[in-house]
Amino acid sequence: MNVTDMQTTIRGVVFNQFGHSVAAVQMPLSMLQSLFKIDPEVQRVIDPKRRAEIRDFIILSLEKNVPFYFSPLIFSGRGKLRAEGDILHIEPGNYLYILDGMHRITSMLSAISQLQSEADIAEEINKQNDAQKLREFVEVLLNYPVAMHVFLDLTIEQEKLAFTDINNERKEIQSDQLMQYDQRDEYSRLTTRVANKLQQHMVIEMASTRLTENTHAVTNLTIMKRCFIALFEGIITQKNGQPYYRNCNPKDVPKIAESFFAELFKAFPKEMYDRKKYVIGLSGIQITLAYLTFYLVRELRITHLEAIQHIHHLKKHCTFQHDDPLFRFLYDSSKKQLKNHSTTTAIKRLMLTFLEILHKERGES
């Protein structure tokens, strides 16, 4: 690879795929960031939430010194790359247009920007060691080897078709199946381990991300994983990367996780699986109770196991039926059930309502 005032040269392998010339190349992110563009006529709008999730995953991987891997990104050269054997030439003013991988590459660039900003702040408050470490992370990302497939001769209309095929024909594995098959994620390992043990005592949906009104399952792997993230980290959105267990010994995590669901469902009626009558089987309610446990541990300086026992007191103040007054802000009277219970706003508001009840239960103002 070489960048000059006249042109950029890239070493790669050119082959034929689906009747088009494609180059398999690799280059550091520092080089790619000045060579690619996003064409809004071909690409969708960037999802800031998705970009932030990938960025946080990247930064956490750097902090934990854990390698992260991305599949090859796909670009179009729009006929502006000249191939000579295994050398590709990009003339000044020409770019690679991204077809697949927009969120991954923009997330890496966003991570660099955030790390540089944090390094500047660290220097200003005279934390030189922190600043140096952050700048080392930036260098790692700038040198990150990005694998790419570049279509050399697509028209813009063919690019649009390729983008549609890539995104519509891709069959995404359901997250519950992903947790069982891909055990690199520690929360996924924890979730499947706990679910396998608890299946002796309750019905857990192990394959589907959806729980219908007719199922007897009280939860599924996706809900359980989100509960554990809320339980141990106080995070009620999705999280990627390694866990950061707060206020507990990591050795106790499996026992706490198992106890949360075991005690939770022990405290409620046996017919709780009836989703038409009770809300305890709803994802938002389960995540709220996990989030509440996290707050009790932090505020009262008690263990997770002690906090779980406090939740039992809610039974005296709430029926956990859809039309209970505590759920009025979520209750849809026309459908006679809760709606939007799993949103961040709903979970936070309901958690604070439960927390106030438990404070009064303890005689606190």
C-alpha positions in Angstrom: 0.0 0.0 0.0 1.2 3.5 -0.8 -0.3 6.9 -0.7 1.3 9.6 -2.9 0.2 13.1 -4.2 -0.8 11.4 -7.4 -2.5 8.2 -6.5 -3.2 5.5 -3.9 -2.0 2.0 -4.6 -3.4 -1.0 -2.9 -2.2 -4.6 -3.0 -4.9 -7.2 -3.3 -6.3 -10.2 -5.2 -8.8 -9.7 -8.0 -11.3 -12.4 -8.8 -14.7 -12.9 -10.5 -17.9 -13.1 -8.5 -21.4 -13.2 -9.8 -20.1 -11.9 -13.2 -18.3 -8.9 -11.7 -14.6 -8.2 -10.9 -14.0 -8.1 -7.2 -10.8 -7.2 -5.3 -10.1 -8.7 -1.9 -7.9 -6.2 -0.1 -6.9 -5.2 3.4 -5.7 -1.8 4.7 -5.4 0.0 8.0 -8.3 2.2 9.1 -6.1 5.3 9.0 -5.8 4.8 5.2 -9.4 3.8 4.6 -10.9 6.7 6.4 -9.7 9.1 3.7 -10.7 6.8 0.8 -14.4 5.9 1.4 -17.6 7.7 1.1 -21.3 7.0 1.9 -23.7 7.6 -0.9 -27.2 8.5 0.6 -28.8 7.3 -2.6 -27.5 3.8 -2.0 -27.2 3.6 1.8 -29.8 4.0 4.5 -29.6 6.6 7.3 -27.1 5.8 10.1 -28.8 4.5 13.2 -27.1 6.4 16.0 -28.1 3.9 18.6 -26.6 1.0 16.7 -23.4 3.0 16.0 -23.1 3.8 19.7 -23.6 0.2 20.7 -20.8 -1.0 18.3 -18.5 1.9 19.4 -19.0 1.0 23.1 -18.2 -2.6 22.2 -15.0 -1.6 20.5 -13.8 0.6 23.4 -14.7 -2.0 26.0 -12.7 -4.6 23.9 -9.7 -2.2 24.0 -10.0 -1.7 27.7 -10.3 -5.4 28.4 -7.5 -6.2 25.9 -9.8 -8.5 24.1 -9.5 -8.8 20.3 -12.6 -7.9 18.2 -13.4 -9.2 14.7 -15.4 -7.8 11.9 -16.4 -9.7 8.7 -15.1 -8.1 5.5 -16.7 -4.8 4.5 -18.1 -4.5 1.0 -17.4 -1.5 -1.2 -17.9 -0.4 -4.8 -15.1 1.2 -6.8 -17.5 2.5 -9.5 -15.0 1.7 -12.2 -12.5 4.2 -10.9 -10.0 1.6 -9.7 -7.3 0.5 -12.2 -6.0 -3.1 -11.6 -2.6 -4.1 -12.7 -2.0 -7.7 -11.6 -2.3 -7.6 -7.8 -2.0 -3.8 -7.6 -5.0 -1.5 -7.6 -4.6 2.2 -8.3 -7.0 4.8 -7.0 -6.6 8.2 -8.8 -7.0 11.4 -6.7 -10.6 12.5 -6.3 -11.9 8.9 -6.6 -13.4 7.0 -3.6 -14.6 3.6 -2.5 -18.4 3.7 -1.8 -19.6 1.5 1.1 -22.3 -1.1 0.4 -22.1 -3.1 3.6 -20.4 -2.3 6.9 -21.4 1.4 7.3 -22.2 1.1 11.0 -19.0 -0.9 11.7 -16.6 1.6 10.1 -18.4 4.7 11.4 -18.4 3.1 14.9 -14.6 2.7 14.7 -14.2 6.3 13.6 -16.6 7.4 16.4 -14.5 5.4 18.9 -11.4 7.2 17.8 -13.0 10.6 18.1 -14.3 9.7 21.6 -10.9 8.3 22.8 -9.1 11.4 21.4 -11.4 13.7 23.3 -11.0 11.7 26.5 -7.2 11.8 26.1 -7.3 15.6 25.7 -9.4 16.0 28.8 -7.0 13.6 30.7 -4.1 15.7 29.7 -5.8 18.9 30.8 -6.4 17.6 34.3 -2.8 16.3 34.4 -3.6 12.6 34.2 -0.8 11.8 31.8 -0.9 8.0 32.3 -4.5 7.9 31.4 -4.0 10.1 28.4 -1.2 7.9 27.1 -3.3 4.8 27.5 -6.2 6.4 25.6 -3.8 7.5 22.8 -2.5 4.0 22.6 -6.0 2.8 22.0 -6.4 5.4 19.2 -3.2 4.0 17.6 -4.6 0.5 17.8 -7.7 1.5 15.9 -5.9 3.6 13.3 -3.8 0.6 12.5 -6.7 -1.9 12.7 -6.5 -4.0 9.5 -9.8 -3.7 7.7 -10.7 -6.6 5.4 -12.6 -5.6 2.3 -14.2 -6.8 -0.8 -14.3 -4.1 -3.5 -16.6 -4.5 -6.6 -14.7 -2.8 -9.4 -17.4 -2.3 -12.0 -20.8 -1.9 -10.5 -23.1 0.9 -11.7 -25.1 2.9 -9.1 -28.2 0.9 -9.9 -26.4 -2.3 -9.4 -25.0 -1.0 -6.1 -28.6 -0.4 -5.0 -29.6 -3.9 -5.9 -26.5 -5.3 -4.2 -27.3 -3.3 -1.0 -30.9 -4.6 -1.1 -29.7 -8.2 -1.6 -27.2 -8.0 1.2 -29.6 -6.6 3.7 -32.8 -8.4 2.7 -31.5 -11.9 1.9 -29.3 -12.1 5.0 -31.0 -14.5 7.5 -30.3 -13.2 11.0 -30.1 -15.9 13.6 -32.6 -15.4 16.5 -30.9 -13.9 19.5 -32.0 -16.8 21.7 -30.4 -19.3 19.3 -27.3 -17.1 19.1 -26.9 -17.2 22.8 -26.9 -21.0 22.7 -24.6 -21.3 19.7 -22.1 -18.4 20.3 -20.8 -18.8 23.8 -18.0 -16.2 23.6 -20.3 -13.6 25.3 -20.1 -14.0 29.1 -23.7 -12.9 29.7 -24.9 -15.5 27.1 -23.0 -18.2 28.9 -24.4 -17.1 32.2 -28.0 -17.0 30.8 -27.9 -20.4 29.2 -26.3 -22.0 32.3 -29.0 -20.5 34.6 -31.8 -21.3 32.2 -30.8 -25.0 32.0 -30.8 -25.3 35.7 -34.1 -23.4 36.2 -35.9 -25.4 33.6 -36.5 -28.1 36.2 -38.8 -25.7 38.1 -40.3 -23.4 35.5 -41.0 -23.3 31.8 -38.4 -21.2 29.8 -38.6 -20.6 26.1 -35.2 -21.6 24.8 -35.6 -21.0 21.1 -37.8 -18.0 20.3 -37.5 -14.4 21.1 -41.2 -14.0 21.4 -43.6 -15.0 24.1 -47.2 -15.2 23.1 -50.3 -15.0 25.4 -50.9 -18.7 24.9 -47.4 -19.9 25.9 -46.8 -21.4 29.4 -43.2 -20.1 29.4 -42.6 -17.4 32.0 -39.5 -16.0 30.3 -37.0 -16.6 27.5 -33.2 -16.3 27.1 -33.4 -12.8 25.6 -35.4 -11.4 28.5 -33.2 -13.2 31.1 -30.0 -11.8 29.6 -31.4 -8.3 29.7 -32.4 -8.9 33.3 -28.9 -10.0 34.3 -27.4 -6.9 32.6 -29.8 -4.7 34.6 -29.3 -6.7 37.8 -25.5 -6.5 37.8 -24.7 -3.3 35.9 -27.9 -1.1 36.1 -28.0 -1.0 32.3 -31.5 -1.4 30.9 -30.6 -1.1 27.2 -28.7 -3.7 25.1 -25.0 -4.2 26.0 -22.2 -5.7 24.0 -18.8 -6.7 25.3 -17.6 -8.2 28.6 -19.6 -7.7 31.8 -18.6 -5.4 34.6 -20.2 -6.9 37.7 -20.9 -4.2 40.3 -21.3 -4.6 44.0 -20.7 -8.3 44.1 -18.0 -10.9 43.8 -17.9 -12.4 40.3 -17.8 -15.9 41.9 -21.2 -15.2 43.3 -22.8 -14.1 40.0 -24.2 -17.5 39.0 -25.9 -18.0 42.4 -27.3 -14.5 42.4 -28.6 -14.9 38.8 -30.3 -18.1 39.6 -31.8 -16.8 42.8 -33.2 -13.8 41.1 -35.5 -15.8 38.9 -36.1 -18.6 41.4 -37.2 -16.2 44.1 -39.0 -13.9 41.8 -41.3 -16.5 40.5 -41.6 -18.2 43.9 -43.1 -15.0 45.2 -45.9 -14.8 42.7 -49.0 -16.8 42.0 -48.6 -20.1 40.2 -50.9 -18.8 37.4 -48.5 -16.0 36.7 -47.8 -17.5 33.3 -51.3 -16.3 32.3 -50.2 -13.2 30.4 -53.8 -12.1 29.9 -54.2 -11.7 33.6 -50.7 -11.2 35.1 -47.9 -8.9 34.0 -45.0 -10.8 35.7 -44.3 -12.6 32.5 -43.8 -9.4 30.5 -40.2 -8.5 29.6 -40.6 -4.9 30.8 -41.8 -6.0 34.3 -39.0 -8.6 34.7 -36.3 -6.1 33.6 -37.8 -3.5 36.0 -37.5 -5.8 38.9 -33.9 -6.7 38.1 -33.2 -2.9 37.8 -34.9 -2.4 41.1 -32.7 -5.0 42.7 -29.6 -3.3 41.4 -30.8 0.0 43.0 -31.6 -1.6 46.3 -28.1 -3.1 46.5 -26.6 0.3 45.7 -28.8 2.4 48.0 -29.1 0.2 51.0 -25.6 -1.3 50.7 -26.9 -4.8 51.0 -26.2 -8.0 49.0 -28.1 -9.0 45.9 -29.6 -11.9 47.7 -30.9 -9.6 50.4 -32.3 -7.1 47.9 -34.1 -9.9 46.1 -36.0 -10.7 49.3 -37.1 -7.1 49.6 -38.9 -7.4 46.3 -41.3 -9.9 47.9 -42.8 -7.0 49.8 -44.3 -5.6 46.6 -47.0 -8.2 46.7 -48.7 -6.4 49.6 -49.0 -3.3 47.4 -49.5 -4.6 43.9 -51.7 -7.3 42.4 -49.4 -7.5 39.3 -52.5 -7.7 37.2 -52.8 -5.5 34.1 -55.3 -3.1 35.6 -53.5 -2.5 38.8 -53.4 1.2 39.6 -49.6 1.2 39.7 -49.6 0.4 36.0 -52.1 3.1 34.9 -49.6 5.0 32.9 -49.0 1.8 30.8 -52.5 0.4 30.8 -54.4 0.3 27.5 -58.1 0.1 28.5 -59.3 -0.8 25.1 -57.1 -3.9 25.0 -57.1 -4.4 28.8 -53.4 -4.9 28.9 -50.1 -3.1 29.4 -48.4 -1.4 26.4 -44.9 -0.1 25.8 -43.8 -1.7 29.1 -40.3 -2.5 27.8 -39.2 1.0 26.8 -36.4 2.7 28.8 -38.8 5.4 30.0 -41.4 2.9 31.3 -38.8 0.7 33.0 -37.2 3.7 34.8 -40.6 5.2 35.9 -42.0 1.9 37.1 -38.7 1.1 39.0 -38.9 4.5 40.8 -42.5 3.7 41.7 -41.6 0.3 43.2 -38.6 1.9 44.9 -40.8 4.4 46.6 -43.1 1.7 47.8 -40.2 -0.3 49.4 -38.8 2.9 51.0 -42.2 3.4 52.7 -42.3 -0.3 53.6 -39.1 0.3 55.5 -40.4 3.3 57.2 -38.3 5.8 55.2 -39.6 9.1 54.0 
